[in-house]
Amino acid sequence: MVNKVSVSSLQPAEKEGFLKKQGDHYRTWKKRWFVLKGRQLYYFETPKDSEPKGVIDLEPNSIVRDEQANDKKHRKMFSVSTARRIFYIYSKTEDDMRAWMDAVQQNIHKIASTPGGNDVTAARLPAVGIGKPGVGFEAAGTVTNAPPRARLAFGKNCIPYLLDESSKVLEFWQIWTESIPLSTELLQGMMVDFYVAASADLQKLTWRSAGPQNVFIQKMVDFFWNVGAPESEIDRLNEIGGAINPVTIGSWIDMSGKGGMDGGWFFPVETPLKTALEAADAGEPTKKVAEWAEHNSIPTCQSVGRDMGAAPPRQTELRFQLPGTDFTNQLRIAMDAFFAFGFPAISEDALACIRKCEGAGPISMSVITSSEGFVRLGVLLPRPSEEVVRQFCTLSDARADEVLRFQHALGNTGPAFVEYQFLMKGFGYNVYKEGFDVVFHYTVGHDRGEAAFA
């Protein structure tokens, strides 16, 4: 939503004048009256307008750059890049272009150097009563229209430990995002989906992306090579992929505020359980999972995935949708899994929160096994309300308002799932929280293919 301000209300402006701007959807050039004021670069149709046609929100990490135009007419062109979009602007003379570039760049420097400068849109954020959002956070009504990659960046910039430019965790995140195929690499009709899961205290994050196997596979394998995955695990990925032959495949990364980093692959397709278990290291855990699934008439899993870390033990995740439509019976099956797999029983306080989700949809479960035993078990409940989100945060001694701010940064009105999970002792490796924890799963959106069919 564009702020309803007039040209006259922005006086005295830091700089104003006519420029030409390239359209977003239709790449035509339109003459606009630009007004630079603080953190915003407004553009109007005329100098007398009472409402702008649009606004460019300047951020501490925005970039102003001289662009090489394809035609002589628009060779005096520059761009302003934000987390949402790159704006291309044309000036009549080179001197005017340089003056505009300098003015915009000075304001960006002021934003970055001002205390609270990372709080780009603080004046327009909902009053949820907590501290600053991260760099690039957008106001309600704009985030939901942003491309999913920008929304990932908005969410990432809400996490303090991902704002450190020298962080190895941030570098890992950047390498992963660069491995995901662009929309220009996808044929029309193809899609790449993005997901994020965050612990209630926002100390652990899981980022996922999935798309067509024929487009995704090579970039995904290159990513694993780049981060040091062993050749034996890449061979295993090919073997399991050959057995399942999924239409859609994906990669994921884990990270934590204590420096934890991990990554792997997943196939978000329905798979016979027997075939999916071949992705796991054989042992007592896989045997128990097979027995439990057979006893509860669960012949398939919704998703199978495996980590590609440099050192064993390897971890394999299976996700199931519990059978039937009766919530009470599904919850009974879930509680039985905690007992059958040797996990502590779910507390009464947690069960009270879980029961608040009755009627939202079927319960799912996530189980992670390794050659050294069960790693993690979780119950996933769909579409929790804000009240339930707050109750789960209280259960986890976390601040609900921080979760809601992160959620808003992603452009979401609520999680797709809330997961109540338990991580076995010894598998946190001093960087992930062991024991019970609460995790919120978000669907961020998808990129659609732009390439035409050959």
N, C-alpha and C positions, 0 to 999 in steps of 0.2 A: 504494500500500500504506500503510495507516494504522499509525503507530507503536503497538506494544503496550505502552501505559503505563496505569497505574491512576490513579484520582483521588488516592489516598493518596500515590502516588509523586511527584505534582506539587506537594505541599505544601512550603513555604508558597506558595500561589498569589497572584498579583497581584490577581486578582479572580475570583469564582466565584458561581454562582447559577443558578436556573432561568430560562430564556427559551424562546420558541417559535421554531422554524426552519422555513422553507418547504422542502419537498422539491424535489429536482432534477427528477426525471422526473414525479412526481405532485405537483401543486401544493397539497398538503395541509400543514397546520401540525401539527408534533409538538413536544411538550414535551421539552426536553433540559436536562441539567445542564452549563452551560458553565464551562470553566476557562481563564483567560488566564495563560499562562506564557511569557514571553520572546517568541519569534518565532511561537508557535503559539497558536491559539484552539481548544481541544479541545471536543468536545461528547459527553456520555455520556447513557445512558438514566436513570441514577440516580446520586446522590452516592456510592454504594458500589461502583460498577462497576470491574472490573479491566481493561477494555479499552474504548477510545472507539468511538463509532459513526462518528466522522469527525474531521477536523482541518482548520482553515483556516490555511494557511501565509501569514503576514504578510510583505509585501515592502516595500522602500523606496518603491515607487510605488503601494502599495495605497491605496484611498480609502474613508473612512468617511463616510456621508452619511445625512441625515434623509430618509426617503422619504414620499411622499404616498400612502397606501393608498386602495384603492377602496371599502373598507367601514369603517364606524365602529368595528367590533370590533377591527380591526388598525391603527387609525390611528397608534398609538405604535410605529412601525416604523422601522428603520434598515437600511442595507445595508453590507456589506464587500466591496469589489471587488478581485479579484486578477487576474493575467494569465489564469488558468484559468476563472474563473467569478465571478458576482455572487451573494453569499449574502444572503438576506433574513431578518431577525431581528425578532421582536416582543417587546416588554417590557410588563409589566402596568401600569406607571405611566410617566409622562413623565420624572419625576426619575430613575427607574432606567435608562431608556433613555439619558438624557444622561450618566449616570455611566458606563455601558458604552461609549458612544461616546468619551468623554474618555479612558478607560483604554486602549482599543484604539488610539486616535490617538497617545497618548503613547508606546506601544510602537513604533509605526511610525516616529515621529520618532527614537527611540533607535536603531532599526535603520539608518535613513538616515544618522545622524550618527556612528555608530560606525565606526572604521577597519575596512575590510573589510566594511562594512555591505551593500554590494551583493552580497556572497557569501551569498545568502539561505539556501542549503541546504548549505553547505560540509561540515557534519558528516555529511551523508548521501550525498555524491557518491562515485562510484567512484574509487579511488586510481589516477588516470592520471598523476599526477606533474607537473602544471603549475599555473599560477596560477589566479586566481579565474575562475569563470564570470560571466556577466552577470546583471543584474537579472532576477528571474523564472525562473531556471533551476530545473527540477523534478527530483526524484530518479527513478531508474529505477523503472518500474512505474506512474508517474503521468503522465509526458509522453505516452506512447502513447495514453492515454485522453482526452487534452485535445483540444478542437476544433482544427482546422487553423490557424485564425487565431491562437489562443493559441500554437501551436507555432511559427508564423512569428515571433511576438513573442519567444519564448524564444530562437530562433536569432538574431534581430536583436540581442538584448541580450547576446549573447556577443561581439559585435564592438565593440571599444573606440571606434572613430570614430563609431558609431551610438548612443553613450550621451551625447553632447554635445547637450543640449537646444536649443542655439542653432545647431546644424549645419544648413546648407542641404540636405545629403544626407539627414539624418533627416527634414526637412520634406518632401522629395520622396517619400521612402518612405511617409510618412503620407498624403500626398495620393493616392498610388497605391492604398494599401490601402483608403482610403475610397471609391474608385471601383469597387470590386468588389461586385457584387450580394450582398445578404445572403440567407441561407437562407429568410427570410420572404418574399422577393421571387420565389422559385422555386416552381413548382408541384411537387407530389409526383411523384417519379420523376426530376426534374431534378437535376443536380449541377454544382458549381463545383469545379474541381481546382486545387491549388496545388503549385508546384515551386520549388526553389531550387538554384542552381548556385554553387559557391564555388571560387575558386582555392586551390591548396594552401597558400598563405601567408595566406589569408583577406583579402587586400587588395582583391580584386574579387569582387563578388556580383551575380548575376542572379536576379531574382525574377519568376516567371511565374504567371499565373492564366488559366484558360480555362473557358468555360461555353457554354450555349445561345445561339446568335446572337440570337434575338429578345429575350432578356433582357439580354445583355451589351452589345449594340452602342451603345445610347444613352449609357450610363454611360462606356463606353470613349471614345467621341467627345468627351464632355464633359471627360474627363480630358485628352485631347490639346489641347483648346481652352484649358483652365486652365493648362497648362504651356507654352503658346506655340507649338504645332505649326503650321506654315504651312497655309493653307487648301488649297493645291494638293495637299498630301500627304493631307489628309483626303478630298479628291475622289478621289485615286488609290486610297485604301483602299476607297471605295465602288465604284469601277470594278472593282478586282480581286475584291472580294467578290461583285459581280454576276456576274463571269465564272466564279468557282469555286462560289459559293453554298454555303459550308460550313455544316454543321449546328452545328459548334463553332468559336468564335473566342476569341482571348485577347489580353491585353496583357502587356508585360514592361518591366522597368526594369533598367538597369545602374548600378552605382555603384562607387566605389573609395575607398581611404583617402586618396588625393590630391585628392579633391573631384570626381572624374569622375561625370557623370550623363548618362544617355541613356535613351530609352524608345521603344517602338514596339508593333506588333501582330504577331500570328502566327495562322496557321490550322493547327491540328494534325490535318489530315485528308489522306488520300492524294489526290494531285493529279497529273494528267498533267504531265510535265516541261515540255512546250511551253507550257502554260497558266501554270505557276508562274513560268517565266522572264519572263513579261510583267510581273511585279511588279518586276523588276530594270531598272536603266538599261541600255539596249542598248550593246554594245561588245565588245571583244575577249574579256573574261572570260566573258560569257554565251555567246559563240560557242564558246569552248573547253570550257565545261561541257557544252554540248549535244553536242559531238563526242565528248567522253570518255564521257558517259553512253550515247550510241548505240553506241560501240565496245564497251562493257561490258554491253550489254543491260539498261540501267536506264531504263525508260520513265516511271517515276513518282517522286515524292518523298513522304516521310512528312509533311513540314511545310514551309511557306513563311512568311517573316516579313520585316518591313522596319522600319527606324528612322524616327522622326518628329521628329528633331532640327531645330532652327531653321535650321541652316546645312548646305549640301551639303559633301561628296558624300554622297548617300544610300547606305545599305548594305542589301543584301538577303541574307537567309540561307535556304539550302535544306538540308534534311536528307534523306539517302538511307539506305536499308538496302541493303547490298551483296548482290548476287545469290548464290544457291547456299547450300550448307550446309558446304562445306569451308573450315575456318578458314585454312589455308595459302593457298588461292586468294583468299579475301577479303582477306587481308593483302597479297597481291601487288597486287590492284586498288587498295587504299588507297595503297600505296607508289608505284604508277604515277601516282596523282592528284597526289601531292606533286611528282613530276617534271613531269607534263604542265602543271600550273598555275604552275610556276616557283618552288616553295617549296624550301627546303633539305631534303635527305634526312633521314629519321629516323635518329638515332644508334643504334649497336649496343646501348648501355646501355638506351635507351628500347625498342628492339625486344625486348630480353630481358624487360622488364617486361610489354610487350604480349602476348608469347607465353605468359606465366603465366595469361592470361585465356582460353586455349583451352578450349573445352567449355562455357563459360558462356552462349553464345548468339551470334547473328549480329552481325557488326561493322556499325556505321553510320558515316556521315561527315557532317560539317557544313562547308559552304563559304559564305563571305560574299564577295560581289562589290560593286563600286561603279563609277562612271563613270571613276574614276582608277586602276582596276586591282583585282587580287585583294586582299582585306583579311585574311582568316583562313581557315585550313583545319584541321580537327580529325578525329581518329579516336576514335570512341566505342565503348567496350568494356563490355558489360553485367555487372552484379552482381560487381564485384571483391571478393575476400576481404579481410579485415583485413590479412593479410600483404601482399597486392598494394597496398593503400592505403598501407601504410607504405613499401613499396619506391618507389612513385611519389613520395611525399613526400620521401624521401631524394634521388631523382633531381632534385627541384625545390628542394633545400636548404630544405625547409619542415619544421615540427615536426608530426609525425603525431599526437601526443597532442592538439594544439589542434584539429586536424581532427576527431578522434574525439569531443572534447568538444562541438564545434559539432553534429556528427552526432547525438549523444545528446540535445542540447537540442531538436532537431527531432523527436525521438521515433523516429529511424531506427536500424536495426541495421546498415545499410550503404548505400552509394550505389547508385542504379539504374544509373548509368554512371560510368566514369572516362574523361575525354577528354584525349588528348594533342594539343595544338594549337600552331599557329604564327601569331603576329600580325605582319604585315608592318611594316617600319620606316616611320614616318611616320603610322601609323594609331593609335598609342597616345596622341597628342596630349598627351604629358607627364603623363598621369594613369593610363594603363593600361600594363601590362608588355608590351613588344615582344619578339619572338623566341618560343622554345618555352616552354610553360607547361603545367601540369597543372590540370585542373578536375574537381571531383566534382559530379555531378548527383543531386539527391535528390527523390523524390516525397514531398510532405508529407502529403497527404490530400485529402479533399473534403468540402464542405458539401452536405448533401442538402436538397432542397426541402421546405418545411413548409406552403406555402399549398395549400389544398384546391382541387380543380377547381371551376370555376364551374358 
